[in-house]
Amino acid sequence: YTVVKVLVCDDALQFKLITEELALCWIHEGRHDKKLSPIIPCHVKELSGFIGEYWRYYRRLLRFKNEPAEELGKELAEEFKRLFSTRTGYAELDERIEKTSRKKGELLMVLKYPGIPFHNNESELGARAQVRRRDVNLQTKTDEGTKASDTFLTIAQTAKKLGVSSYAYIFDRVGKRFKLSSLADIIREKSVKNKIGFCTSG
């Protein structure tokens, strides 16, 4: 069976120690900087400049992910040190930069496993699908109805992430045709292709 080695998530404590290794979501980390609300013009300028550098570095990591190279990996590790040792004079921003620098291992897990995603937004969107369904249908009346609803939504969302038509998949299974590969087999194939078992969590 496949053992998930890396969990891609935000920095919430409940995700610690679940898997052998942890990779942090760059988009979640970047949101901490965007939440700052400087008033002094020079602080506004420093924040804008750092956020620009943050996302430029992120785009370089994306290029590494698409074309992994040992030399580029070393350059990116060094660049991380330089970027997150920046001191701007804006105390709140400098504090945020320092906190991010302490997460180097988790944020740069992609240098070790280029196959993992950079963020867990897809997992969050999957959770929102459950919320939207609940807003429309309120709740089920029986335990069997709850299980059926959750199973259907899980199949639909998993098929969507794997690029499989959920309608075709359910029709194949309900009609007992079994012409389509199981979603579990597709997940295993993708995991082997990426040379790693990983999952994401909101």
N, C-alpha and C positions, 0 to 999 in steps of 0.2 A: 504494500500500500504506500501511497505518497505521504511523506511527512513534510509539513510546511516548516521551512527553516526560517523564513523572513516574513515579518508582518509589517506592512506599510500603513502607518497610522499617524494621528496627531500625537501630541505629547501628553495625553491624558494618562494618569497613573494606572487606570484599570488595564491598560494594554501591556504593562511591564511584565516581563518574565513569562509571557504566554508562549513565545517562540524562542528558538536558539538565538536569533538576532533580530534587531529592530531597525527599521528604516523610517525616518520621519518625513512627513509631507512638506515639501518646499512651499506650497501655496499657503498652508496653515501657518507656517513659520513667518512668511512674508506679511501676513495679515497683522501680526503684532506691531510692525513698523507703521503700517497704514493707520492704525488706531491712534497713533500719537497726534496731538492737536497743538502744535506750537503756535505761539502768538507773535513772538519776536521775529522780524523779517529774516535775520541771519539764520535763525533756527529752522525756519520754513525752507530756506535755501539748502541748508545742510541735509535736512530730511529728504527733500526732493532729489538731491544729488546721490545720497546713499541708496535710496530705493531704486534709482536708475542703475546704479552699479550692481545692486543685488540681482535684478532681473537680467542684466547683461551676463553676469556670471552663470545664472540659471540656464540661459540659452547656450552657453558654452558646454555646460553639462549635458544638455540635450544632444548636442553634436557628438559628444563622447559616447552617449548611449547608442546613437545610430551607427557610429564607426569607432568602436573601442580601440584604443592604442595605448600601450604602456607608457610611452613618453608623455602623451597628453594627460594621462591620469596623474602622473607625477607633477606636471605643471599645474593642474587644477587643485591638487592637494596643497601646493605651496601658495597658490593664489588665494585659496580659502583662508590660510593663515594671515595673509596680508590684508584681505578685505575685512575680515572680522577682528582685526586688531586696530582698526580705524578709530581714531578719537576726534570727535567733531567740536567739542566744547558745549554741545547740547546734552546736558546730563541725562535726561530720560532716554534719548537715542543711544548714547554711549552705553547705558545700562542694558538696553535691549541688544545691542551688538555683542556685548560681553556674554550675555545669556546664550545667544546663538552660537558663539564661538565654542562654548562648552558642549555643544551637541554635534561637534564635527564628525565623530564616528558614525552617528545615526544618519546625518544629512548626506554624508559621502558614501553611504553603503552602495550606491550605484557604481562607484568605481570598482568595487569588488564583484558586484552582480549587475552587469549592465541590463539584464533582462527584466529587472523589477521596474514597476511604474514609479514616477516621480511624485505622485500625489494620490490621494484616496477620494477624490471628488466623485468618482463613479460609485463608490460604496455609499456615499452620502446621498447621491441621487436615487439609489436603490431604496434607501430608507424613506426618502420623501415619497416614493411611489406608494409605500404602505400607508403613509399619512394621508395622501390624497384619496386613496381608496376608502379609508376610514371616514374621511370628511363626506364622501358621497353616500356610502352605505351605512354609516353609523356603526353598527356592530352586528355580529352574527347572533343567532338565538340559541345555538347548540354547540357543544364541543366538536361534533362532527363537522358542522358548518365552518367553524374556525379553522380546523385542520385542513379542510378542502380549500378554503380561501387562501390560507397561507401557502399551501402547496402550489396552487395555481400561480400565485404571484411570484413565488420563488422560481418556478420553471420559466415564467415569462421574462423575468428580469435577467436570469442566468443566460437564457437563450439570446436575449438582446445583446448582452456583453460579448457573447461568443460569435455574434454575427449569424445566428441561426434564426429562421422564422419560427416564432413560438407557435403560431397557428399550424404550420406544417408539422412541427415536432409533436404537438399534442394530437393532431389528426393521425400521425403515423403510429403513435402509441395506443390511442384509444381504438383505432382500427386494426390493431395487432399486425401491422405490416412490418414493422421493425426494419425498415430500409435505411433509416437515418441512424448515424452513430449516436450512442447515448451521450448526454451532456457530460457525464463523468469521464468518459473516454476522451472527449475533446479537451477537457480541462487537463487530463493527464498528458495528452500529446503536446499541448502548449507548454506545460510545465517542463517536460523533457526537452523540448526545443529551446527553451530559455535556460536549460541546465540548472534549474532551481525550482523548488516549491515555494511559492509565496502567496500571500493573500493580503487584501487591504481591508481596513476597518475605519468606520467614521468615528 
